[in-house]
């Protein structure tokens, strides 16, 4: 490894310390990117590694990603749709519908809550939003059943963040893989991710369920809250509202299935005009996701006419949140990845993988996991690190999309066990539990799950 790479590792270590101390991850990663890029230029000038024009490369990456519609349109429209669902109450009805079978089955509450959180996270994409809408129903229900708040928080956290969003074509992680490989996100969610995600979900749920039995035996008895008049009555569920969150997913999968199974095809002219040579514009896929989310907003407004007048305002409020909290992380993570490449770390990792191909799957899972656990963002981890594995995968003749699925899954696991992740902080707030306690409780189930996935991938079972 060159001197530029060694100095980059030192800067990365300092960045990790600052993030753990509570510094804003965007500020830390952008500053680290500029320092690493500057160092790479200096070391190149002295013949000690690095690349010329590294700082300019970081600046170009910032501007290009900041305006990249492949990220901005799907993410902002998905978050806008999530805000509309919250405004209209449709997400609450979906949660109530999914939780209804569990109200009289205390023994199944732990796996049931995790499964419901996983399913709700698919259309909502945002882990924090999933935790909020789920917590309003789950916390009082599990408290009434006698569970400790720490166990409730762990169930909320694992369900909301284990990886449900990876089955949504609008997930930022999938957009990163699609940008490098050209494989549509609908294909990724249909072919590549389900075996990995469902294996991780099943193993992690089983481990946490077993551990919860031990936790509850050791927990101080928690008094069930007194019930007020009418609290035993189940809330009324509007099936039509409960189905609204699924509208964009249904549209995307129905129009994205391979021929001849496609139910219908959205005309190119509805989202982007074909290129001059008659071929489809690459922007079609990302804009199609945006169109599906906008149709979902229209349906939500039609189903809840008393809330319709503010739906557009809520949509743009959600889009703004998506840009400020998700797109911004992707922009900064791209800059960070660009600086790491300039320092030669990506090439070093590629050489290691090419010399020992068996390390590809473990490294693709655990390196993003560690990075996401430190920075608290699965999107930032995938955006920063996927390219490091993409080139070695192509060189070894491996499917880069399958490798991208592993990187995305590892990033999701790392985010879920990060005490600085927004979803962990929210689950801690909803249950009055220390975020570090929740992170520790889900860490073992997630690590066992990702290890099983890696072993099955090495055995060519997945």
C-alpha positions in Angstrom: 0.0 0.0 0.0 1.3 3.5 -0.9 1.8 6.3 1.5 -1.3 8.0 0.1 -3.3 4.9 1.1 -1.8 4.8 4.6 -2.6 8.5 5.2 -6.1 8.0 3.9 -6.6 5.2 6.5 -5.5 7.6 9.2 -8.0 10.2 8.1 -10.7 7.6 7.9 -9.9 6.5 11.5 -10.1 10.2 12.7 -13.4 10.5 10.8 -14.8 7.5 12.6 -13.8 9.0 16.0 -15.6 12.3 15.2 -18.8 10.5 14.0 -18.8 8.4 17.2 -18.5 11.6 19.2 -21.6 12.9 17.6 -20.3 15.1 14.8 -22.6 15.4 11.8 -21.7 12.6 9.4 -22.0 14.9 6.3 -19.6 17.4 7.7 -17.1 14.7 8.7 -17.2 12.7 5.5 -17.0 15.8 3.2 -14.0 17.2 5.2 -12.4 13.8 5.2 -12.9 13.5 1.4 -11.2 16.9 0.8 -8.3 16.1 3.1 -7.7 12.6 1.6 -7.9 14.1 -1.9 -5.5 16.9 -1.1 -3.1 14.3 0.5 -3.4 12.2 -2.7 -2.3 15.1 -4.8 0.6 15.9 -2.6 1.8 12.3 -2.5 1.5 12.0 -6.2 3.6 15.1 -6.7 6.3 13.5 -4.6 6.0 10.0 -6.2 4.5 8.3 -3.1 1.2 7.2 -4.6 -2.1 9.0 -5.1 -3.5 10.6 -8.2 -3.5 14.0 -9.8 -6.6 16.2 -9.9 -8.1 14.4 -6.8 -9.6 17.5 -5.3 -11.2 18.5 -8.6 -12.6 15.0 -8.9 -14.3 15.3 -5.5 -15.8 18.6 -6.5 -17.1 17.2 -9.8 -18.6 14.2 -7.9 -20.4 16.6 -5.5 -22.0 18.6 -8.3 -22.8 15.6 -10.5 -24.5 13.7 -7.7 -26.2 16.7 -6.3 -28.1 17.1 -9.6 -28.4 13.4 -10.5 -32.0 12.6 -11.2 -31.4 8.9 -10.7 -31.2 9.6 -7.0 -33.2 12.8 -6.6 -36.4 11.8 -8.4 -37.0 8.3 -6.9 -35.9 9.2 -3.4 -37.6 12.6 -3.1 -40.9 11.3 -4.6 -40.8 8.2 -2.3 -40.4 10.3 0.8 -43.1 12.7 -0.5 -45.4 9.7 -0.8 -44.5 8.6 2.7 -45.4 12.0 4.1 -48.7 11.9 2.3 -49.4 8.4 3.8 -48.7 9.8 7.3 -50.9 12.9 6.6 -53.8 10.8 5.4 -53.4 8.1 8.0 -53.2 5.3 5.3 -50.0 3.9 6.8 -51.7 3.5 10.2 -54.5 1.5 8.7 -51.9 -0.8 7.0 -50.2 -1.3 10.4 -53.5 -2.0 12.1 -54.5 -4.5 9.4 -51.2 -6.3 9.7 -51.2 -6.3 13.5 -54.7 -7.5 13.9 -53.9 -11.2 14.0 -51.3 -10.6 16.7 -53.5 -8.9 19.3 -54.6 -12.2 20.9 -51.3 -14.1 20.3 -48.8 -12.9 22.9 -46.4 -15.7 22.1 -46.1 -14.5 18.5 -45.7 -10.8 19.3 -42.0 -10.7 18.9 -41.7 -12.4 15.5 -45.0 -10.8 14.4 -44.0 -7.2 15.2 -40.7 -7.8 13.3 -42.5 -9.2 10.3 -45.1 -6.3 10.3 -42.3 -3.7 10.5 -40.5 -5.4 7.6 -43.6 -5.4 5.5 -44.5 -1.8 6.3 -40.9 -0.7 5.5 -41.2 -2.0 1.9 -43.7 0.7 0.7 -42.5 3.4 3.1 -38.7 3.0 2.4 -37.8 5.3 5.4 -36.9 3.3 8.4 -37.6 6.2 10.8 -41.1 6.7 9.3 -41.7 3.0 9.7 -40.7 3.0 13.3 -42.9 6.0 14.1 -46.1 4.6 12.5 -45.5 1.2 13.9 -44.6 2.4 17.4 -48.0 4.1 17.9 -49.7 0.6 17.7 -46.9 -1.7 18.8 -45.7 0.0 22.0 -49.0 0.0 23.9 -49.9 -3.5 22.6 -46.6 -5.1 23.7 -46.7 -3.1 27.0 -50.2 -4.5 27.7 -48.8 -8.0 27.1 -46.1 -7.4 29.7 -42.9 -7.0 27.6 -40.1 -4.8 28.7 -39.5 -1.5 26.9 -36.0 -2.6 25.8 -37.5 -5.8 24.1 -40.2 -3.7 22.5 -37.6 -1.3 21.1 -35.4 -4.1 19.8 -38.4 -5.6 17.9 -39.4 -2.2 16.5 -35.8 -1.5 15.4 -35.2 -4.9 13.8 -38.5 -4.9 11.9 -38.2 -1.3 10.7 -34.6 -1.5 9.6 -33.6 -5.1 8.8 -34.0 -4.6 5.1 -37.6 -4.3 4.0 -36.8 -1.2 1.9 -34.5 -3.3 -0.2 -37.5 -4.9 -1.8 -38.8 -1.5 -3.0 -37.5 -0.4 -6.4 -37.1 3.1 -5.1 -34.5 2.2 -2.5 -31.4 4.4 -2.7 -29.1 1.4 -2.4 -30.6 -0.3 -5.4 -30.2 2.9 -7.4 -26.5 2.9 -6.7 -26.2 -0.6 -8.0 -28.4 0.2 -11.0 -26.2 3.2 -11.9 -23.1 1.0 -12.1 -24.6 -2.1 -13.7 -27.5 -0.9 -15.8 -29.8 -3.5 -14.2 -33.2 -2.0 -13.3 -34.1 -1.8 -9.7 -37.3 -3.8 -10.4 -35.1 -6.7 -11.6 -33.0 -6.4 -8.4 -36.0 -6.6 -6.1 -37.5 -9.5 -8.0 -34.4 -11.7 -8.7 -31.4 -10.8 -6.6 -32.5 -9.5 -3.2 -35.4 -11.7 -2.0 -33.2 -14.8 -1.2 -30.7 -12.7 0.8 -33.2 -10.4 2.5 -35.6 -13.2 3.6 -32.8 -15.4 4.8 -31.4 -12.5 6.9 -34.9 -11.7 8.2 -35.7 -15.3 9.1 -32.4 -15.9 10.9 -32.3 -12.6 12.7 -35.9 -12.9 13.8 -35.4 -16.4 15.2 -32.3 -15.4 17.1 -33.9 -12.3 18.6 -37.0 -14.3 19.5 -34.9 -16.8 21.4 -32.9 -14.0 23.1 -36.1 -12.2 24.1 -37.1 -15.1 26.2 -33.9 -14.8 28.2 -34.2 -11.0 28.4 -37.8 -11.1 29.7 -36.8 -13.7 32.4 -34.1 -11.3 33.7 -36.1 -8.1 33.2 -37.7 -6.2 36.1 -41.5 -6.9 35.9 -43.1 -4.0 34.0 -46.6 -3.1 35.1 -49.2 -3.1 32.3 -50.8 0.3 31.9 -54.3 0.6 33.2 -56.9 0.4 30.5 -59.4 3.2 30.0 -63.0 2.7 29.0 -63.2 1.4 25.4 -59.5 0.5 25.1 -60.3 -3.2 24.7 -62.2 -2.4 21.5 -60.1 -2.9 18.3 -59.7 0.2 16.2 -61.7 0.2 13.0 -59.7 -0.6 9.9 -60.4 1.0 6.5 -59.2 -1.7 4.0 -59.2 0.8 1.2 -56.8 3.1 3.1 -54.7 0.2 4.2 -54.1 -0.8 0.5 -53.0 2.7 -0.6 -49.4 2.3 0.5 -49.1 -0.7 -1.9 -50.3 1.2 -5.0 -46.8 2.3 -6.3 -45.3 -1.1 -5.6 -48.1 -2.8 -7.6 -47.7 -0.4 -10.5 -43.9 -0.8 -10.6 -44.0 -4.6 -10.5 -46.9 -4.9 -12.9 -45.1 -2.7 -15.5 -41.6 -4.1 -14.7 -42.1 -7.8 -15.1 -40.3 -9.5 -18.0 -42.3 -10.1 -21.2 -44.7 -11.8 -21.7 -45.6 -11.4 -18.0 -45.8 -7.6 -18.1 -49.4 -6.6 -17.3 -49.0 -3.2 -18.9 -46.2 -0.9 -20.1 -46.1 2.8 -19.3 -45.5 4.7 -22.5 -42.1 6.4 -22.7 -43.7 9.7 -23.6 -45.4 9.8 -20.1 -42.1 10.1 -18.3 -39.3 10.9 -20.9 -39.2 11.2 -24.6 -37.3 8.5 -26.5 -33.8 9.4 -27.8 -33.3 10.6 -31.3 -32.4 7.1 -32.5 -35.6 5.7 -31.1 -34.1 3.9 -28.1 -35.3 4.3 -24.6 -33.7 7.1 -22.5 -31.8 5.7 -19.5 -33.8 8.1 -17.3 -37.0 6.1 -17.9 -36.5 3.8 -15.0 -35.9 6.4 -12.3 -38.7 8.6 -13.7 -41.1 5.7 -13.8 -40.5 5.3 -10.0 -41.3 8.9 -9.5 -44.5 8.6 -11.6 -45.6 5.6 -9.5 -45.2 7.5 -6.3 -47.1 10.5 -7.7 -50.0 8.2 -8.7 -49.9 6.9 -5.1 -50.3 10.4 -3.9 -53.3 11.0 -6.1 -54.9 7.7 -4.9 -54.3 8.7 -1.2 -55.9 12.0 -1.8 -58.9 10.4 -3.5 -59.4 7.9 -0.7 -59.2 10.6 2.0 -61.0 13.7 0.5 -61.1 15.5 3.9 -57.2 15.5 3.8 -56.8 16.0 0.1 -56.2 19.8 0.1 -52.9 19.5 2.0 -51.6 16.4 0.2 -49.5 18.3 -2.3 -48.0 20.4 0.5 -47.1 17.3 2.4 -45.7 15.7 -0.7 -43.2 18.5 -1.2 -42.4 18.6 2.5 -41.5 14.9 2.3 -39.5 15.5 -0.9 -37.5 18.2 0.9 -36.9 15.9 3.8 -35.7 13.2 1.4 -33.2 15.6 -0.3 -31.9 17.0 3.0 -31.5 13.7 4.8 -31.0 11.1 2.1 -29.8 12.6 -1.1 -27.4 14.8 0.9 -25.8 11.6 2.4 -25.5 10.0 -1.0 -23.8 13.2 -2.4 -21.3 13.3 0.5 -20.7 9.5 0.3 -20.0 9.8 -3.4 -17.4 12.4 -2.7 -15.9 10.3 0.0 -15.7 7.3 -2.3 -14.0 9.4 -5.0 -11.3 10.5 -2.6 -10.7 6.9 -1.4 -10.2 5.9 -5.0 -7.8 8.7 -5.6 -5.8 7.5 -2.5 -5.5 4.0 -4.1 -7.4 2.1 -1.4 -10.0 0.8 -3.9 -7.2 -0.7 -6.0 -5.6 -2.3 -2.9 -8.9 -3.9 -2.0 -9.4 -5.1 -5.5 -5.9 -6.7 -5.6 -6.6 -8.5 -2.3 -9.9 -9.9 -3.7 -8.4 -10.9 -7.0 -5.6 -12.8 -5.2 -8.1 -14.5 -2.8 -11.4 -14.6 -4.6 -13.0 -16.4 -1.7 -12.9 -13.1 0.3 -15.3 -11.4 -2.1 -18.6 -12.4 -0.4 -17.4 -11.9 3.3 -15.8 -8.5 2.5 -18.8 -7.4 0.5 -21.0 -8.1 3.5 -18.9 -7.1 6.4 -16.9 -4.0 5.2 -20.1 -2.1 4.4 -21.6 -3.4 7.7 -18.8 -1.9 9.7 -18.9 1.4 7.8 -22.7 1.7 8.2 -22.5 0.9 11.9 -20.0 3.8 12.3 -21.8 6.5 10.2 -25.4 5.3 10.8 -26.4 5.3 7.2 -26.9 2.3 4.9 -27.2 4.5 1.9 -23.9 6.3 2.6 -22.2 2.9 3.1 -23.5 1.4 -0.2 -22.8 4.6 -2.2 -19.2 4.9 -0.9 -18.2 1.3 -1.1 -20.1 -0.6 -3.8 -17.7 0.5 -6.6 -14.8 -1.0 -4.6 -16.4 -4.4 -5.2 -17.9 -3.8 -8.6 -14.6 -3.8 -10.5 -13.1 -6.9 -8.8 -16.4 -8.7 -9.4 -16.3 -8.0 -13.1 -12.6 -8.9 -13.2 -13.3 -12.3 -11.6 -16.3 -13.0 -13.8 -18.8 -12.7 -10.9 -22.2 -11.1 -11.2 -21.7 -7.5 -10.0 -25.5 -7.1 -9.3 -25.3 -10.1 -6.9 -22.3 -8.6 -5.2 -24.3 -5.3 -5.0 -27.1 -7.1 -3.3 -24.7 -8.4 -0.6 -23.2 -4.9 -0.1 -26.8 -3.5 0.3 -27.7 -6.2 2.8 -24.5 -5.6 4.8 -25.1 -1.9 4.8 -28.7 -2.3 6.1 -27.4 -4.6 8.9 -24.7 -2.1 9.9 -27.2 0.8 10.0 -29.6 -1.2 12.2 -26.9 -1.8 14.8 -25.6 1.7 14.8 -26.3 3.8 17.9 -26.1 7.0 15.8 -28.6 5.9 13.1 -31.8 7.9 13.0 -34.0 4.8 13.2 -32.2 3.6 16.4 -32.5 7.0 18.0 -36.2 7.1 17.1 -36.9 3.6 18.5 -35.0 4.6 21.7 -37.3 7.7 22.0 -40.5 5.8 21.4 -39.6 3.2 24.1 -37.6 5.3 26.5 -34.6 3.1 26.0 -30.9 4.0 25.6 -30.0 3.7 21.8 -26.8 1.8 22.7 -28.9 -0.8 24.5 -31.1 -1.3 21.4 -28.0 -1.5 19.2 -26.5 -4.2 21.4 -29.7 -6.2 21.4 -30.0 -6.4 17.6 -26.3 -6.7 16.9 -26.1 -10.5 17.6 -29.2 -11.5 15.6 -28.0 -9.3 12.7 -24.4 -10.7 12.8 -25.7 -14.3 12.9 -28.0 -13.6 10.0 -25.4 -12.0 7.8 -23.0 -14.7 8.6 -25.5 -17.4 7.5 -26.2 -15.5 4.3 -22.5 -15.3 3.5 -21.9 -19.0 4.2 -24.9 -19.9 2.0 -23.6 -17.7 -0.7 -20.2 -19.3 -0.5 -21.9 -22.7 -0.7 -23.8 -21.5 -3.8 -27.1 -22.1 -2.1 -28.1 -18.4 -2.5 
